[in-house]
Amino acid sequence: MDFKHENNRFTVMKDAEELGYISYIPDGDVLTVDHTEVSPKLEGQGVGKQLVEQVVQYARQEGKKIDPQCPFAHGVIEKTPDFQDVVAK
């Protein structure tokens, strides 16, 4: 599986097929994560968490914070102590 970043979203690709994505809305120093979706083919394999991790790493690289409005992303970030540094207060 490969991750691709363009147009304010990270997608997970396998054999040229998009199997999931996480999207965000940039606003100054904050990335508002608004949606995460993973194909039923990949459910239960941790792909959603990997997509959240992609956004977290990107936010760190760019010196930005994340406002996780997507319930899935919010839950992953809340349960992962290593992601707390990027949460917008």
PDB file of N, CA, C and O in Angstrom:
ATOM      1  N   MET A   1       0.840  -1.185   0.000  1.00  0.00           N
ATOM      2  CA  MET A   1       0.000   0.000   0.000  1.00  0.00           C
ATOM      3  C   MET A   1       0.881   1.243   0.000  1.00  0.00           C
ATOM      4  O   MET A   1       1.932   1.287   0.639  1.00  0.00           O
ATOM      5  N   ASP A   2       0.428   2.228  -0.721  1.00  0.00           N
ATOM      6  CA  ASP A   2       1.151   3.486  -0.803  1.00  0.00           C
ATOM      7  C   ASP A   2       0.244   4.613  -0.329  1.00  0.00           C
ATOM      8  O   ASP A   2      -0.971   4.578  -0.523  1.00  0.00           O
ATOM      9  N   PHE A   3       0.861   5.615   0.297  1.00  0.00           N
ATOM     10  CA  PHE A   3       0.123   6.808   0.703  1.00  0.00           C
ATOM     11  C   PHE A   3       0.508   7.942  -0.228  1.00  0.00           C
ATOM     12  O   PHE A   3       1.676   8.108  -0.579  1.00  0.00           O
ATOM     13  N   LYS A   4      -0.483   8.713  -0.620  1.00  0.00           N
ATOM     14  CA  LYS A   4      -0.279   9.833  -1.523  1.00  0.00           C
ATOM     15  C   LYS A   4      -0.897  11.075  -0.889  1.00  0.00           C
ATOM     16  O   LYS A   4      -1.970  10.998  -0.290  1.00  0.00           O
ATOM     17  N   HIS A   5      -0.224  12.219  -1.019  1.00  0.00           N
ATOM     18  CA  HIS A   5      -0.725  13.464  -0.445  1.00  0.00           C
ATOM     19  C   HIS A   5      -0.893  14.493  -1.554  1.00  0.00           C
ATOM     20  O   HIS A   5       0.075  14.894  -2.199  1.00  0.00           O
ATOM     21  N   GLU A   6      -2.125  14.910  -1.763  1.00  0.00           N
ATOM     22  CA  GLU A   6      -2.403  15.997  -2.700  1.00  0.00           C
ATOM     23  C   GLU A   6      -3.803  16.537  -2.446  1.00  0.00           C
ATOM     24  O   GLU A   6      -4.684  15.830  -1.959  1.00  0.00           O
ATOM     25  N   ASN A   7      -3.981  17.798  -2.788  1.00  0.00           N
ATOM     26  CA  ASN A   7      -5.291  18.451  -2.665  1.00  0.00           C
ATOM     27  C   ASN A   7      -5.882  18.329  -1.262  1.00  0.00           C
ATOM     28  O   ASN A   7      -7.067  18.032  -1.108  1.00  0.00           O
ATOM     29  N   ASN A   8      -5.062  18.555  -0.250  1.00  0.00           N
ATOM     30  CA  ASN A   8      -5.510  18.557   1.148  1.00  0.00           C
ATOM     31  C   ASN A   8      -6.096  17.220   1.599  1.00  0.00           C
ATOM     32  O   ASN A   8      -7.031  17.173   2.397  1.00  0.00           O
ATOM     33  N   ARG A   9      -5.530  16.140   1.074  1.00  0.00           N
ATOM     34  CA  ARG A   9      -5.945  14.819   1.528  1.00  0.00           C
ATOM     35  C   ARG A   9      -4.825  13.804   1.324  1.00  0.00           C
ATOM     36  O   ARG A   9      -4.016  13.897   0.401  1.00  0.00           O
ATOM     37  N   PHE A  10      -4.821  12.848   2.218  1.00  0.00           N
ATOM     38  CA  PHE A  10      -3.921  11.712   2.102  1.00  0.00           C
ATOM     39  C   PHE A  10      -4.770  10.529   1.672  1.00  0.00           C
ATOM     40  O   PHE A  10      -5.821  10.261   2.254  1.00  0.00           O
ATOM     41  N   THR A  11      -4.309   9.829   0.652  1.00  0.00           N
ATOM     42  CA  THR A  11      -5.043   8.651   0.187  1.00  0.00           C
ATOM     43  C   THR A  11      -4.157   7.423   0.332  1.00  0.00           C
ATOM     44  O   THR A  11      -2.930   7.505   0.276  1.00  0.00           O
ATOM     45  N   VAL A  12      -4.809   6.291   0.520  1.00  0.00           N
ATOM     46  CA  VAL A  12      -4.088   5.013   0.541  1.00  0.00           C
ATOM     47  C   VAL A  12      -4.449   4.295  -0.747  1.00  0.00           C
ATOM     48  O   VAL A  12      -5.619   4.121  -1.087  1.00  0.00           O
ATOM     49  N   MET A  13      -3.395   3.882  -1.455  1.00  0.00           N
ATOM     50  CA  MET A  13      -3.567   3.277  -2.770  1.00  0.00           C
ATOM     51  C   MET A  13      -3.011   1.856  -2.769  1.00  0.00           C
ATOM     52  O   MET A  13      -2.014   1.562  -2.110  1.00  0.00           O
ATOM     53  N   LYS A  14      -3.669   0.996  -3.512  1.00  0.00           N
ATOM     54  CA  LYS A  14      -3.150  -0.350  -3.732  1.00  0.00           C
ATOM     55  C   LYS A  14      -3.490  -0.726  -5.160  1.00  0.00           C
ATOM     56  O   LYS A  14      -4.658  -0.733  -5.549  1.00  0.00           O
ATOM     57  N   ASP A  15      -2.467  -1.038  -5.938  1.00  0.00           N
ATOM     58  CA  ASP A  15      -2.657  -1.389  -7.354  1.00  0.00           C
ATOM     59  C   ASP A  15      -3.480  -0.331  -8.089  1.00  0.00           C
ATOM     60  O   ASP A  15      -4.417  -0.657  -8.818  1.00  0.00           O
ATOM     61  N   ALA A  16      -3.123   0.932  -7.890  1.00  0.00           N
ATOM     62  CA  ALA A  16      -3.769   2.080  -8.550  1.00  0.00           C
ATOM     63  C   ALA A  16      -5.224   2.289  -8.138  1.00  0.00           C
ATOM     64  O   ALA A  16      -5.933   3.069  -8.774  1.00  0.00           O
ATOM     65  N   GLU A  17      -5.683   1.611  -7.090  1.00  0.00           N
ATOM     66  CA  GLU A  17      -7.056   1.787  -6.598  1.00  0.00           C
ATOM     67  C   GLU A  17      -7.018   2.534  -5.267  1.00  0.00           C
ATOM     68  O   GLU A  17      -6.278   2.166  -4.354  1.00  0.00           O
ATOM     69  N   GLU A  18      -7.829   3.593  -5.171  1.00  0.00           N
ATOM     70  CA  GLU A  18      -7.922   4.329  -3.913  1.00  0.00           C
ATOM     71  C   GLU A  18      -8.789   3.531  -2.952  1.00  0.00           C
ATOM     72  O   GLU A  18      -9.943   3.223  -3.249  1.00  0.00           O
ATOM     73  N   LEU A  19      -8.219   3.200  -1.790  1.00  0.00           N
ATOM     74  CA  LEU A  19      -8.946   2.383  -0.818  1.00  0.00           C
ATOM     75  C   LEU A  19      -9.266   3.123   0.470  1.00  0.00           C
ATOM     76  O   LEU A  19      -9.853   2.550   1.387  1.00  0.00           O
ATOM     77  N   GLY A  20      -8.889   4.375   0.544  1.00  0.00           N
ATOM     78  CA  GLY A  20      -9.228   5.156   1.723  1.00  0.00           C
ATOM     79  C   GLY A  20      -8.581   6.519   1.643  1.00  0.00           C
ATOM     80  O   GLY A  20      -7.648   6.743   0.872  1.00  0.00           O
ATOM     81  N   TYR A  21      -9.104   7.442   2.468  1.00  0.00           N
ATOM     82  CA  TYR A  21      -8.510   8.777   2.509  1.00  0.00           C
ATOM     83  C   TYR A  21      -8.865   9.486   3.812  1.00  0.00           C
ATOM     84  O   TYR A  21      -9.806   9.125   4.519  1.00  0.00           O
ATOM     85  N   ILE A  22      -8.070  10.503   4.091  1.00  0.00           N
ATOM     86  CA  ILE A  22      -8.359  11.426   5.183  1.00  0.00           C
ATOM     87  C   ILE A  22      -8.177  12.820   4.595  1.00  0.00           C
ATOM     88  O   ILE A  22      -7.186  13.091   3.917  1.00  0.00           O
ATOM     89  N   SER A  23      -9.124  13.689   4.855  1.00  0.00           N
ATOM     90  CA  SER A  23      -9.047  15.030   4.280  1.00  0.00           C
ATOM     91  C   SER A  23      -8.997  16.075   5.390  1.00  0.00           C
ATOM     92  O   SER A  23      -9.454  15.850   6.510  1.00  0.00           O
ATOM     93  N   TYR A  24      -8.426  17.223   5.037  1.00  0.00           N
ATOM     94  CA  TYR A  24      -8.311  18.315   6.002  1.00  0.00           C
ATOM     95  C   TYR A  24      -8.504  19.644   5.286  1.00  0.00           C
ATOM     96  O   TYR A  24      -8.348  19.754   4.070  1.00  0.00           O
ATOM     97  N   ILE A  25      -8.849  20.649   6.086  1.00  0.00           N
ATOM     98  CA  ILE A  25      -9.022  22.005   5.581  1.00  0.00           C
ATOM     99  C   ILE A  25      -7.952  22.867   6.246  1.00  0.00           C
ATOM    100  O   ILE A  25      -7.982  23.050   7.463  1.00  0.00           O
ATOM    101  N   PRO A  26      -7.007  23.401   5.470  1.00  0.00           N
ATOM    102  CA  PRO A  26      -5.976  24.250   6.068  1.00  0.00           C
ATOM    103  C   PRO A  26      -6.533  25.641   6.378  1.00  0.00           C
ATOM    104  O   PRO A  26      -7.254  26.227   5.571  1.00  0.00           O
ATOM    105  N   ASP A  27      -6.189  26.157   7.555  1.00  0.00           N
ATOM    106  CA  ASP A  27      -6.612  27.500   7.957  1.00  0.00           C
ATOM    107  C   ASP A  27      -5.505  28.085   8.821  1.00  0.00           C
ATOM    108  O   ASP A  27      -5.479  27.879  10.034  1.00  0.00           O
ATOM    109  N   GLY A  28      -4.610  28.802   8.202  1.00  0.00           N
ATOM    110  CA  GLY A  28      -3.475  29.360   8.939  1.00  0.00           C
ATOM    111  C   GLY A  28      -2.588  28.243   9.464  1.00  0.00           C
ATOM    112  O   GLY A  28      -2.079  27.422   8.700  1.00  0.00           O
ATOM    113  N   ASP A  29      -2.413  28.225  10.786  1.00  0.00           N
ATOM    114  CA  ASP A  29      -1.559  27.216  11.420  1.00  0.00           C
ATOM    115  C   ASP A  29      -2.326  25.971  11.847  1.00  0.00           C
ATOM    116  O   ASP A  29      -1.772  25.114  12.536  1.00  0.00           O
ATOM    117  N   VAL A  30      -3.592  25.856  11.449  1.00  0.00           N
ATOM    118  CA  VAL A  30      -4.421  24.725  11.877  1.00  0.00           C
ATOM    119  C   VAL A  30      -4.924  23.938  10.671  1.00  0.00           C
ATOM    120  O   VAL A  30      -5.377  24.506   9.677  1.00  0.00           O
ATOM    121  N   LEU A  31      -4.832  22.615  10.787  1.00  0.00           N
ATOM    122  CA  LEU A  31      -5.412  21.712   9.797  1.00  0.00           C
ATOM    123  C   LEU A  31      -6.658  21.099  10.434  1.00  0.00           C
ATOM    124  O   LEU A  31      -6.546  20.342  11.398  1.00  0.00           O
ATOM    125  N   THR A  32      -7.826  21.412   9.918  1.00  0.00           N
ATOM    126  CA  THR A  32      -9.062  20.842  10.436  1.00  0.00           C
ATOM    127  C   THR A  32      -9.341  19.544   9.684  1.00  0.00           C
ATOM    128  O   THR A  32      -9.685  19.561   8.502  1.00  0.00           O
ATOM    129  N   VAL A  33      -9.189  18.418  10.385  1.00  0.00           N
ATOM    130  CA  VAL A  33      -9.450  17.112   9.768  1.00  0.00           C
ATOM    131  C   VAL A  33     -10.963  16.918   9.763  1.00  0.00           C
ATOM    132  O   VAL A  33     -11.598  16.873  10.816  1.00  0.00           O
ATOM    133  N   ASP A  34     -11.533  16.803   8.559  1.00  0.00           N
ATOM    134  CA  ASP A  34     -12.991  16.761   8.453  1.00  0.00           C
ATOM    135  C   ASP A  34     -13.574  15.408   8.055  1.00  0.00           C
ATOM    136  O   ASP A  34     -14.776  15.191   8.210  1.00  0.00           O
ATOM    137  N   HIS A  35     -12.741  14.487   7.541  1.00  0.00           N
ATOM    138  CA  HIS A  35     -13.329  13.205   7.124  1.00  0.00           C
ATOM    139  C   HIS A  35     -12.252  12.134   6.962  1.00  0.00           C
ATOM    140  O   HIS A  35     -11.156  12.398   6.468  1.00  0.00           O
ATOM    141  N   THR A  36     -12.590  10.939   7.386  1.00  0.00           N
ATOM    142  CA  THR A  36     -11.744   9.768   7.170  1.00  0.00           C
ATOM    143  C   THR A  36     -12.636   8.659   6.638  1.00  0.00           C
ATOM    144  O   THR A  36     -13.724   8.418   7.162  1.00  0.00           O
ATOM    145  N   GLU A  37     -12.172   7.994   5.605  1.00  0.00           N
ATOM    146  CA  GLU A  37     -12.961   6.903   5.032  1.00  0.00           C
ATOM    147  C   GLU A  37     -12.020   5.795   4.571  1.00  0.00           C
ATOM    148  O   GLU A  37     -10.999   6.060   3.937  1.00  0.00           O
ATOM    149  N   VAL A  38     -12.374   4.549   4.895  1.00  0.00           N
ATOM    150  CA  VAL A  38     -11.569   3.397   4.490  1.00  0.00           C
ATOM    151  C   VAL A  38     -12.499   2.360   3.864  1.00  0.00           C
ATOM    152  O   VAL A  38     -13.594   2.106   4.365  1.00  0.00           O
ATOM    153  N   SER A  39     -12.053   1.778   2.784  1.00  0.00           N
ATOM    154  CA  SER A  39     -12.825   0.746   2.096  1.00  0.00           C
ATOM    155  C   SER A  39     -13.105  -0.429   3.032  1.00  0.00           C
ATOM    156  O   SER A  39     -12.256  -0.784   3.849  1.00  0.00           O
ATOM    157  N   PRO A  40     -14.293  -1.037   2.918  1.00  0.00           N
ATOM    158  CA  PRO A  40     -14.582  -2.233   3.724  1.00  0.00           C
ATOM    159  C   PRO A  40     -13.541  -3.335   3.518  1.00  0.00           C
ATOM    160  O   PRO A  40     -13.349  -4.174   4.398  1.00  0.00           O
ATOM    161  N   LYS A  41     -12.867  -3.340   2.360  1.00  0.00           N
ATOM    162  CA  LYS A  41     -11.819  -4.333   2.101  1.00  0.00           C
ATOM    163  C   LYS A  41     -10.686  -4.256   3.123  1.00  0.00           C
ATOM    164  O   LYS A  41     -10.011  -5.251   3.389  1.00  0.00           O
ATOM    165  N   LEU A  42     -10.482  -3.061   3.696  1.00  0.00           N
ATOM    166  CA  LEU A  42      -9.347  -2.843   4.604  1.00  0.00           C
ATOM    167  C   LEU A  42      -9.750  -2.636   6.055  1.00  0.00           C
ATOM    168  O   LEU A  42      -8.889  -2.418   6.907  1.00  0.00           O
ATOM    169  N   GLU A  43     -11.038  -2.701   6.349  1.00  0.00           N
ATOM    170  CA  GLU A  43     -11.490  -2.481   7.725  1.00  0.00           C
ATOM    171  C   GLU A  43     -10.815  -3.454   8.674  1.00  0.00           C
ATOM    172  O   GLU A  43     -10.625  -4.629   8.361  1.00  0.00           O
ATOM    173  N   GLY A  44     -10.456  -2.931   9.851  1.00  0.00           N
ATOM    174  CA  GLY A  44      -9.853  -3.763  10.882  1.00  0.00           C
ATOM    175  C   GLY A  44      -8.365  -4.014  10.690  1.00  0.00           C
ATOM    176  O   GLY A  44      -7.773  -4.794  11.436  1.00  0.00           O
ATOM    177  N   GLN A  45      -7.748  -3.369   9.705  1.00  0.00           N
ATOM    178  CA  GLN A  45      -6.328  -3.574   9.444  1.00  0.00           C
ATOM    179  C   GLN A  45      -5.457  -2.392   9.880  1.00  0.00           C
ATOM    180  O   GLN A  45      -4.261  -2.361   9.591  1.00  0.00           O
ATOM    181  N   GLY A  46      -6.054  -1.429  10.570  1.00  0.00           N
ATOM    182  CA  GLY A  46      -5.281  -0.296  11.068  1.00  0.00           C
ATOM    183  C   GLY A  46      -4.988   0.776  10.033  1.00  0.00           C
ATOM    184  O   GLY A  46      -4.175   1.667  10.280  1.00  0.00           O
ATOM    185  N   VAL A  47      -5.633   0.704   8.886  1.00  0.00           N
ATOM    186  CA  VAL A  47      -5.359   1.662   7.820  1.00  0.00           C
ATOM    187  C   VAL A  47      -5.848   3.062   8.198  1.00  0.00           C
ATOM    188  O   VAL A  47      -5.184   4.053   7.895  1.00  0.00           O
ATOM    189  N   GLY A  48      -6.997   3.147   8.853  1.00  0.00           N
ATOM    190  CA  GLY A  48      -7.499   4.451   9.288  1.00  0.00           C
ATOM    191  C   GLY A  48      -6.514   5.136  10.222  1.00  0.00           C
ATOM    192  O   GLY A  48      -6.261   6.335  10.094  1.00  0.00           O
ATOM    193  N   LYS A  49      -5.963   4.386  11.152  1.00  0.00           N
ATOM    194  CA  LYS A  49      -4.971   4.959  12.079  1.00  0.00           C
ATOM    195  C   LYS A  49      -3.731   5.400  11.315  1.00  0.00           C
ATOM    196  O   LYS A  49      -3.150   6.437  11.634  1.00  0.00           O
ATOM    197  N   GLN A  50      -3.316   4.636  10.317  1.00  0.00           N
ATOM    198  CA  GLN A  50      -2.163   5.023   9.505  1.00  0.00           C
ATOM    199  C   GLN A  50      -2.429   6.324   8.750  1.00  0.00           C
ATOM    200  O   GLN A  50      -1.523   7.141   8.580  1.00  0.00           O
ATOM    201  N   LEU A  51      -3.663   6.516   8.298  1.00  0.00           N
ATOM    202  CA  LEU A  51      -4.015   7.767   7.629  1.00  0.00           C
ATOM    203  C   LEU A  51      -3.934   8.936   8.608  1.00  0.00           C
ATOM    204  O   LEU A  51      -3.425  10.000   8.256  1.00  0.00           O
ATOM    205  N   VAL A  52      -4.428   8.752   9.823  1.00  0.00           N
ATOM    206  CA  VAL A  52      -4.328   9.805  10.841  1.00  0.00           C
ATOM    207  C   VAL A  52      -2.855  10.112  11.113  1.00  0.00           C
ATOM    208  O   VAL A  52      -2.466  11.272  11.241  1.00  0.00           O
ATOM    209  N   GLU A  53      -2.051   9.067  11.198  1.00  0.00           N
ATOM    210  CA  GLU A  53      -0.622   9.256  11.436  1.00  0.00           C
ATOM    211  C   GLU A  53       0.029  10.072  10.310  1.00  0.00           C
ATOM    212  O   GLU A  53       0.923  10.875  10.575  1.00  0.00           O
ATOM    213  N   GLN A  54      -0.400   9.879   9.080  1.00  0.00           N
ATOM    214  CA  GLN A  54       0.125  10.660   7.958  1.00  0.00           C
ATOM    215  C   GLN A  54      -0.141  12.153   8.168  1.00  0.00           C
ATOM    216  O   GLN A  54       0.741  12.981   7.942  1.00  0.00           O
ATOM    217  N   VAL A  55      -1.353  12.492   8.600  1.00  0.00           N
ATOM    218  CA  VAL A  55      -1.697  13.900   8.830  1.00  0.00           C
ATOM    219  C   VAL A  55      -0.895  14.455  10.008  1.00  0.00           C
ATOM    220  O   VAL A  55      -0.430  15.593   9.962  1.00  0.00           O
ATOM    221  N   VAL A  56      -0.733  13.654  11.059  1.00  0.00           N
ATOM    222  CA  VAL A  56       0.040  14.089  12.226  1.00  0.00           C
ATOM    223  C   VAL A  56       1.482  14.386  11.813  1.00  0.00           C
ATOM    224  O   VAL A  56       2.027  15.427  12.181  1.00  0.00           O
ATOM    225  N   GLN A  57       2.092  13.498  11.067  1.00  0.00           N
ATOM    226  CA  GLN A  57       3.474  13.714  10.620  1.00  0.00           C
ATOM    227  C   GLN A  57       3.575  14.959   9.740  1.00  0.00           C
ATOM    228  O   GLN A  57       4.525  15.733   9.857  1.00  0.00           O
ATOM    229  N   TYR A  58       2.604  15.146   8.871  1.00  0.00           N
ATOM    230  CA  TYR A  58       2.597  16.328   8.005  1.00  0.00           C
ATOM    231  C   TYR A  58       2.479  17.603   8.848  1.00  0.00           C
ATOM    232  O   TYR A  58       3.194  18.575   8.605  1.00  0.00           O
ATOM    233  N   ALA A  59       1.587  17.599   9.826  1.00  0.00           N
ATOM    234  CA  ALA A  59       1.413  18.769  10.691  1.00  0.00           C
ATOM    235  C   ALA A  59       2.726  19.094  11.408  1.00  0.00           C
ATOM    236  O   ALA A  59       3.112  20.260  11.499  1.00  0.00           O
ATOM    237  N   ARG A  60       3.398  18.087  11.908  1.00  0.00           N
ATOM    238  CA  ARG A  60       4.688  18.313  12.582  1.00  0.00           C
ATOM    239  C   ARG A  60       5.713  18.918  11.626  1.00  0.00           C
ATOM    240  O   ARG A  60       6.405  19.875  11.975  1.00  0.00           O
ATOM    241  N   GLN A  61       5.807  18.365  10.434  1.00  0.00           N
ATOM    242  CA  GLN A  61       6.773  18.863   9.439  1.00  0.00           C
ATOM    243  C   GLN A  61       6.518  20.326   9.086  1.00  0.00           C
ATOM    244  O   GLN A  61       7.454  21.094   8.864  1.00  0.00           O
ATOM    245  N   GLU A  62       5.240  20.701   9.036  1.00  0.00           N
ATOM    246  CA  GLU A  62       4.862  22.047   8.624  1.00  0.00           C
ATOM    247  C   GLU A  62       4.706  23.007   9.803  1.00  0.00           C
ATOM    248  O   GLU A  62       4.424  24.188   9.602  1.00  0.00           O
ATOM    249  N   GLY A  63       4.886  22.512  11.031  1.00  0.00           N
ATOM    250  CA  GLY A  63       4.729  23.357  12.219  1.00  0.00           C
ATOM    251  C   GLY A  63       3.290  23.776  12.449  1.00  0.00           C
ATOM    252  O   GLY A  63       3.031  24.890  12.905  1.00  0.00           O
ATOM    253  N   LYS A  64       2.351  22.893  12.138  1.00  0.00           N
ATOM    254  CA  LYS A  64       0.928  23.204  12.279  1.00  0.00           C
ATOM    255  C   LYS A  64       0.284  22.336  13.364  1.00  0.00           C
ATOM    256  O   LYS A  64       0.875  21.361  13.828  1.00  0.00           O
ATOM    257  N   LYS A  65      -0.923  22.704  13.754  1.00  0.00           N
ATOM    258  CA  LYS A  65      -1.711  21.954  14.725  1.00  0.00           C
ATOM    259  C   LYS A  65      -2.907  21.330  14.012  1.00  0.00           C
ATOM    260  O   LYS A  65      -3.255  21.717  12.896  1.00  0.00           O
ATOM    261  N   ILE A  66      -3.521  20.367  14.672  1.00  0.00           N
ATOM    262  CA  ILE A  66      -4.676  19.668  14.093  1.00  0.00           C
ATOM    263  C   ILE A  66      -5.914  19.891  14.959  1.00  0.00           C
ATOM    264  O   ILE A  66      -5.869  19.778  16.184  1.00  0.00           O
ATOM    265  N   ASP A  67      -7.010  20.209  14.291  1.00  0.00           N
ATOM    266  CA  ASP A  67      -8.329  20.271  14.930  1.00  0.00           C
ATOM    267  C   ASP A  67      -9.119  19.088  14.369  1.00  0.00           C
ATOM    268  O   ASP A  67      -9.672  19.181  13.273  1.00  0.00           O
ATOM    269  N   PRO A  68      -9.177  17.971  15.114  1.00  0.00           N
ATOM    270  CA  PRO A  68      -9.822  16.763  14.584  1.00  0.00           C
ATOM    271  C   PRO A  68     -11.347  16.796  14.707  1.00  0.00           C
ATOM    272  O   PRO A  68     -11.902  16.318  15.696  1.00  0.00           O
ATOM    273  N   GLN A  69     -12.015  17.354  13.713  1.00  0.00           N
ATOM    274  CA  GLN A  69     -13.480  17.402  13.715  1.00  0.00           C
ATOM    275  C   GLN A  69     -14.092  16.064  13.297  1.00  0.00           C
ATOM    276  O   GLN A  69     -15.230  15.769  13.661  1.00  0.00           O
ATOM    277  N   CYS A  70     -13.368  15.270  12.555  1.00  0.00           N
ATOM    278  CA  CYS A  70     -13.826  13.933  12.164  1.00  0.00           C
ATOM    279  C   CYS A  70     -13.831  13.043  13.408  1.00  0.00           C
ATOM    280  O   CYS A  70     -12.804  12.938  14.079  1.00  0.00           O
ATOM    281  N   PRO A  71     -14.948  12.403  13.733  1.00  0.00           N
ATOM    282  CA  PRO A  71     -15.013  11.572  14.945  1.00  0.00           C
ATOM    283  C   PRO A  71     -13.963  10.461  14.983  1.00  0.00           C
ATOM    284  O   PRO A  71     -13.416  10.168  16.046  1.00  0.00           O
ATOM    285  N   PHE A  72     -13.680   9.847  13.849  1.00  0.00           N
ATOM    286  CA  PHE A  72     -12.680   8.775  13.834  1.00  0.00           C
ATOM    287  C   PHE A  72     -11.302   9.331  14.168  1.00  0.00           C
ATOM    288  O   PHE A  72     -10.611   8.808  15.042  1.00  0.00           O
ATOM    289  N   ALA A  73     -10.904  10.400  13.464  1.00  0.00           N
ATOM    290  CA  ALA A  73      -9.585  11.002  13.708  1.00  0.00           C
ATOM    291  C   ALA A  73      -9.482  11.503  15.145  1.00  0.00           C
ATOM    292  O   ALA A  73      -8.440  11.352  15.783  1.00  0.00           O
ATOM    293  N   HIS A  74     -10.551  12.094  15.653  1.00  0.00           N
ATOM    294  CA  HIS A  74     -10.564  12.583  17.029  1.00  0.00           C
ATOM    295  C   HIS A  74     -10.298  11.437  17.997  1.00  0.00           C
ATOM    296  O   HIS A  74      -9.495  11.578  18.921  1.00  0.00           O
ATOM    297  N   GLY A  75     -10.961  10.310  17.794  1.00  0.00           N
ATOM    298  CA  GLY A  75     -10.790   9.150  18.670  1.00  0.00           C
ATOM    299  C   GLY A  75      -9.378   8.602  18.632  1.00  0.00           C
ATOM    300  O   GLY A  75      -8.811   8.267  19.672  1.00  0.00           O
ATOM    301  N   VAL A  76      -8.801   8.507  17.433  1.00  0.00           N
ATOM    302  CA  VAL A  76      -7.433   7.989  17.304  1.00  0.00           C
ATOM    303  C   VAL A  76      -6.449   8.928  17.991  1.00  0.00           C
ATOM    304  O   VAL A  76      -5.582   8.480  18.741  1.00  0.00           O
ATOM    305  N   ILE A  77      -6.579  10.218  17.741  1.00  0.00           N
ATOM    306  CA  ILE A  77      -5.656  11.189  18.336  1.00  0.00           C
ATOM    307  C   ILE A  77      -5.799  11.198  19.855  1.00  0.00           C
ATOM    308  O   ILE A  77      -4.801  11.256  20.573  1.00  0.00           O
ATOM    309  N   GLU A  78      -7.035  11.140  20.343  1.00  0.00           N
ATOM    310  CA  GLU A  78      -7.278  11.153  21.789  1.00  0.00           C
ATOM    311  C   GLU A  78      -6.651   9.931  22.476  1.00  0.00           C
ATOM    312  O   GLU A  78      -6.157  10.041  23.598  1.00  0.00           O
ATOM    313  N   LYS A  79      -6.668   8.781  21.817  1.00  0.00           N
ATOM    314  CA  LYS A  79      -6.161   7.535  22.412  1.00  0.00           C
ATOM    315  C   LYS A  79      -4.661   7.329  22.201  1.00  0.00           C
ATOM    316  O   LYS A  79      -4.095   6.365  22.717  1.00  0.00           O
ATOM    317  N   THR A  80      -4.015   8.217  21.453  1.00  0.00           N
ATOM    318  CA  THR A  80      -2.600   8.032  21.128  1.00  0.00           C
ATOM    319  C   THR A  80      -1.767   9.139  21.765  1.00  0.00           C
ATOM    320  O   THR A  80      -1.722  10.256  21.249  1.00  0.00           O
ATOM    321  N   PRO A  81      -1.109   8.841  22.881  1.00  0.00           N
ATOM    322  CA  PRO A  81      -0.320   9.873  23.576  1.00  0.00           C
ATOM    323  C   PRO A  81       0.712  10.559  22.679  1.00  0.00           C
ATOM    324  O   PRO A  81       0.968  11.751  22.845  1.00  0.00           O
ATOM    325  N   ASP A  82       1.305   9.833  21.739  1.00  0.00           N
ATOM    326  CA  ASP A  82       2.319  10.419  20.867  1.00  0.00           C
ATOM    327  C   ASP A  82       1.764  11.481  19.912  1.00  0.00           C
ATOM    328  O   ASP A  82       2.537  12.228  19.311  1.00  0.00           O
ATOM    329  N   PHE A  83       0.449  11.558  19.766  1.00  0.00           N
ATOM    330  CA  PHE A  83      -0.161  12.523  18.843  1.00  0.00           C
ATOM    331  C   PHE A  83      -0.609  13.807  19.556  1.00  0.00           C
ATOM    332  O   PHE A  83      -1.043  14.750  18.895  1.00  0.00           O
ATOM    333  N   GLN A  84      -0.513  13.859  20.876  1.00  0.00           N
ATOM    334  CA  GLN A  84      -1.064  14.984  21.627  1.00  0.00           C
ATOM    335  C   GLN A  84      -0.373  16.316  21.324  1.00  0.00           C
ATOM    336  O   GLN A  84      -0.975  17.377  21.495  1.00  0.00           O
ATOM    337  N   ASP A  85       0.875  16.268  20.881  1.00  0.00           N
ATOM    338  CA  ASP A  85       1.624  17.501  20.636  1.00  0.00           C
ATOM    339  C   ASP A  85       1.068  18.317  19.472  1.00  0.00           C
ATOM    340  O   ASP A  85       1.368  19.506  19.364  1.00  0.00           O
ATOM    341  N   VAL A  86       0.279  17.718  18.614  1.00  0.00           N
ATOM    342  CA  VAL A  86      -0.227  18.457  17.450  1.00  0.00           C
ATOM    343  C   VAL A  86      -1.684  18.906  17.603  1.00  0.00           C
ATOM    344  O   VAL A  86      -2.237  19.506  16.681  1.00  0.00           O
ATOM    345  N   VAL A  87      -2.303  18.633  18.728  1.00  0.00           N
ATOM    346  CA  VAL A  87      -3.710  18.987  18.903  1.00  0.00           C
ATOM    347  C   VAL A  87      -3.847  20.485  19.161  1.00  0.00           C
ATOM    348  O   VAL A  87      -3.202  21.031  20.056  1.00  0.00           O
ATOM    349  N   ALA A  88      -4.689  21.140  18.373  1.00  0.00           N
ATOM    350  CA  ALA A  88      -4.959  22.568  18.557  1.00  0.00           C
ATOM    351  C   ALA A  88      -5.730  22.751  19.856  1.00  0.00           C
ATOM    352  O   ALA A  88      -6.714  22.055  20.104  1.00  0.00           O
ATOM    353  N   LYS A  89      -5.289  23.669  20.666  1.00  0.00           N
ATOM    354  CA  LYS A  89      -5.951  23.918  21.963  1.00  0.00           C
ATOM    355  C   LYS A  89      -7.010  24.973  21.824  1.00  0.00           C
ATOM    356  O   LYS A  89      -7.672  25.317  22.803  1.00  0.00           O
TER     357      LYS A  89
END
